[in-house]
Amino acid sequence: MSEQTNPKVAVVMGGPSAEREVSLSTGRECAAALREAGYETVELDAGSDLVARLKEISPDVIFNALHGRWGEDGCVQGIFEWMRIPYTHSGVLASALAMDKQRAKEAFKAAGLPVVESVIADKADVGARHMMAPPYVVKPNNEGSSVGIYIVNAGANTPPKLAETMPDEVMVETYAPGRELTTTVMGDRALGLTDIITDGWYDYEAKYAEGGSRHEIPAQVPQEIYDACMEYAVRAHNALGCRGVSRTDFRWDEARGLDGLILLEVNTQPGMTPTSLSPEQAAHCGMSFAEFCSWMVEDASCDR
C-alpha cells in the first residue's frame, strides 16, 4: 500500500455465502479496530453492486472481511485486482486453491506435509454406500467454518443421510482422531499454537457461539509437536502461495506422537470475531487487535 497519513479503508464484509453472519461480525470488529487505529473506515456489505459501491467510496485499500464462497475463493480478489485497489489477505490463486480442499491437499502432499486420504464423490453416491471404510468425514469441498460436516463412526452400517443443502460433489476423507490444534501465520512467521477444547466436534456452533469452545494458548503439547505445527503452518502457507494472515488447522492423536499429527486445511481469511483464534494468537505475541488489523492494512497490495 502506498504511504499515506490517513488512508481510507473499505471493510468489505457480509456477502452471499453460508458464512455471511460471521463475516458481518468480523467486519464490524475490524472496522472498529481500524477506526481506533486512526484509519478513515467505511463498512461495505458486499452485494451485486460491489463494483459500483467501491467506485463511489474510492478507498485507498480494501480490508477483505468476507468468509466462504465468493469472498474467500478468489472471486472477489479478482474484482479487487481488476480495479487495482490494494487489498488484504491472499490473492486470486492462493484463495481459490485453499478453498478447494482436494486441490489444496494435493499441494500439501507435494510439499511433504501430512494429510489424510480423501476422495471427491457425488452426493447421491455418498448417501447410497460407504465410499471408504468408516470412520470417515463428509464435508463440502469448497466451504469453510465447518459448514455441513458429517462424521460416520467406526462400525456404522449405513452411509450418512446428507442434507439437500449439501453441494452435488462432496469430500469424503479418513477421520483423523485427536486434539484440535491451530496456528496462525502472519507474513512469514507463525504466531503460536492453540489447543481448541470442546465437548464434541469443533463445528460451526463451537467456533462462533459464546462458550462454544475453550482456547488454550500456548497449547500444552510436547515441544516436538509445537515446533512441527509452527513449521508445517508456514510451509502450508507458502505451498498455497498465501499472503498476509492465514490459519492452519491440525488434528493430533497423542498416542501416535509426531506420526499422529495431521494437517486439515488452511484458512486464508481467518475469523476476526470476539471468539476467533488468530486475534488471540496475535495478542499472545503482544499485539493488540487494532495493531493486528493495522498490520494487515499496511501489508495490503495488488498482485498478491
Residue pairs with C-beta under 8 A, 6 or more apart in sequence:
1 7
1 60
1 61
1 86
1 297
1 298
1 299
1 300
1 301
2 60
2 86
4 60
6 38
6 39
6 40
7 39
7 40
7 59
7 60
7 61
7 297
8 39
8 40
8 41
8 42
8 57
8 58
8 59
8 60
8 61
9 34
9 39
9 40
9 41
9 42
9 59
9 60
9 61
9 62
9 63
9 297
10 41
10 42
10 44
10 54
10 57
10 59
10 61
10 62
10 63
11 27
11 30
11 31
11 34
11 41
11 42
11 43
11 44
11 62
11 63
11 65
12 27
12 44
12 46
12 50
12 62
12 63
12 64
12 65
12 66
12 71
12 76
13 23
13 24
13 26
13 27
13 28
13 43
13 44
13 45
13 46
13 65
13 66
14 20
14 23
14 24
14 27
14 45
14 46
14 47
14 66
15 23
15 45
15 46
15 47
15 66
15 67
15 68
15 70
15 71
15 76
16 46
16 47
16 69
16 70
17 23
17 66
17 67
17 68
17 69
17 70
17 71
17 72
17 143
18 68
18 69
18 143
18 145
18 147
19 67
19 68
19 143
19 144
19 145
19 147
20 68
22 67
22 145
22 208
22 271
22 273
23 65
23 66
23 67
23 68
23 71
24 45
25 208
25 273
25 274
26 65
26 67
26 271
26 272
26 273
26 276
27 43
27 65
28 43
29 272
29 273
29 274
29 289
30 63
30 65
30 272
30 293
31 41
31 43
31 63
33 289
33 290
33 292
33 293
33 294
34 41
34 63
34 290
34 293
34 294
34 297
35 41
36 290
37 290
37 291
37 293
37 294
39 294
39 297
42 57
42 59
44 50
44 53
44 54
44 57
46 66
46 70
46 71
46 76
47 53
50 76
50 79
51 79
51 83
54 62
54 83
54 85
55 83
59 85
60 85
60 86
61 85
61 86
61 87
61 88
61 297
61 300
62 80
62 85
62 86
62 87
62 88
62 300
63 87
63 88
63 293
63 296
63 297
63 300
64 71
64 76
64 77
64 80
64 87
64 88
64 89
64 269
65 269
65 272
66 72
66 76
66 269
67 144
67 145
67 269
67 271
68 143
68 144
68 145
68 147
69 75
69 99
69 142
69 143
70 76
71 269
72 95
72 98
72 99
72 144
72 268
72 269
73 95
73 96
73 99
73 100
73 142
74 91
74 92
74 93
74 95
74 96
74 99
77 87
77 90
77 91
77 92
77 95
77 304
78 92
80 86
80 87
80 302
81 91
81 92
81 302
81 303
84 302
85 302
86 300
86 301
86 302
87 300
87 301
87 302
87 304
88 244
88 245
88 296
88 297
88 299
88 300
89 95
89 243
89 244
89 245
89 246
89 268
89 269
89 296
89 304
90 98
90 240
90 241
90 242
90 243
90 244
90 246
90 268
90 269
90 304
91 241
91 243
91 303
91 304
92 304
93 241
94 240
94 241
94 242
94 243
94 268
94 304
95 268
95 269
97 103
97 104
97 107
97 240
97 241
98 104
98 240
98 242
98 246
98 265
98 266
98 267
98 268
99 142
99 144
99 268
100 141
100 142
101 118
101 139
101 141
101 142
101 171
101 265
102 118
102 120
102 141
102 171
104 240
104 265
104 266
105 115
105 118
107 239
107 240
108 115
108 236
108 239
108 263
109 115
110 239
111 235
111 236
111 238
111 239
112 235
113 232
113 235
113 236
113 239
113 263
114 232
114 261
114 262
114 263
115 262
115 263
115 264
116 173
116 174
116 175
116 176
116 262
117 132
117 173
117 174
118 171
118 172
118 173
118 174
119 131
119 132
119 171
119 172
119 173
120 141
120 169
120 170
120 171
120 172
121 131
121 169
121 170
121 171
121 172
122 168
122 169
123 162
123 166
123 167
123 168
123 169
123 170
125 131
126 138
126 159
126 160
126 162
126 170
126 172
127 159
127 160
127 161
127 162
128 159
129 159
130 136
130 152
130 156
130 159
131 159
131 172
132 172
132 174
134 152
134 153
134 154
134 155
134 156
134 175
135 151
135 152
135 153
135 154
135 156
135 174
135 175
135 177
136 152
136 172
136 173
136 174
136 175
137 149
137 150
137 151
137 152
137 172
137 173
137 174
137 175
138 149
138 150
138 152
138 160
138 162
138 170
138 171
138 172
139 146
139 147
139 148
139 149
139 150
139 170
139 171
139 173
140 147
140 148
140 166
140 167
140 170
140 171
141 167
141 169
141 170
141 171
142 167
143 167
144 267
144 269
145 204
145 207
145 208
145 271
146 201
146 202
146 203
146 204
146 206
146 207
147 204
148 163
148 165
148 166
149 201
149 203
150 160
150 162
151 175
151 201
152 159
152 160
152 175
162 170
176 251
176 253
176 262
176 264
177 251
177 253
178 251
178 252
178 253
178 254
178 260
178 262
179 195
179 196
179 221
179 251
179 252
179 254
180 195
180 196
180 197
180 198
180 202
180 249
180 250
180 251
181 193
181 194
181 195
181 196
181 219
181 221
181 225
181 229
181 249
181 250
181 251
181 252
182 193
182 194
182 196
182 247
182 248
182 249
182 250
182 277
183 190
183 191
183 192
183 193
183 194
183 229
183 230
183 232
183 233
183 247
183 248
183 250
183 281
184 190
184 191
184 192
184 233
184 245
184 246
184 247
184 270
184 277
184 278
184 281
184 282
185 191
185 233
185 234
185 237
185 242
185 245
185 246
185 247
185 248
186 244
186 245
186 282
186 295
187 244
187 299
188 234
189 234
190 229
190 230
190 231
190 233
190 234
191 278
191 281
191 282
191 284
191 285
192 217
192 218
192 230
192 281
192 284
192 285
193 217
193 218
193 219
193 221
193 226
193 229
193 230
194 215
194 216
194 217
194 218
194 219
194 277
194 280
194 281
195 215
195 216
195 217
195 219
195 220
195 221
196 202
196 213
196 214
196 215
196 277
197 213
197 214
197 215
197 216
198 206
198 212
198 213
198 214
200 206
202 213
205 212
206 212
206 213
207 213
207 271
207 275
208 271
208 273
208 275
209 275
210 274
210 275
212 275
213 275
215 277
215 280
217 280
217 281
217 284
218 226
218 284
219 226
221 252
222 257
224 257
224 258
225 252
225 257
225 258
225 261
228 258
228 261
229 248
229 250
229 261
232 248
232 250
232 261
232 263
233 246
233 247
233 248
236 246
236 248
236 263
236 266
237 246
237 248
237 266
240 246
240 266
240 268
242 266
242 268
243 299
243 301
243 304
244 296
244 299
244 300
244 304
245 270
245 278
245 296
246 266
246 267
246 268
246 270
247 266
247 267
247 270
247 277
247 278
248 263
248 264
248 265
248 266
248 267
249 263
249 264
249 265
249 266
249 267
250 261
250 262
250 263
250 264
251 261
251 262
251 264
252 260
252 261
252 262
253 260
253 261
253 262
254 260
270 276
270 277
270 278
271 277
271 278
272 278
272 279
272 293
278 292
279 289
279 292
282 288
282 289
282 291
282 292
283 289
283 292
287 295
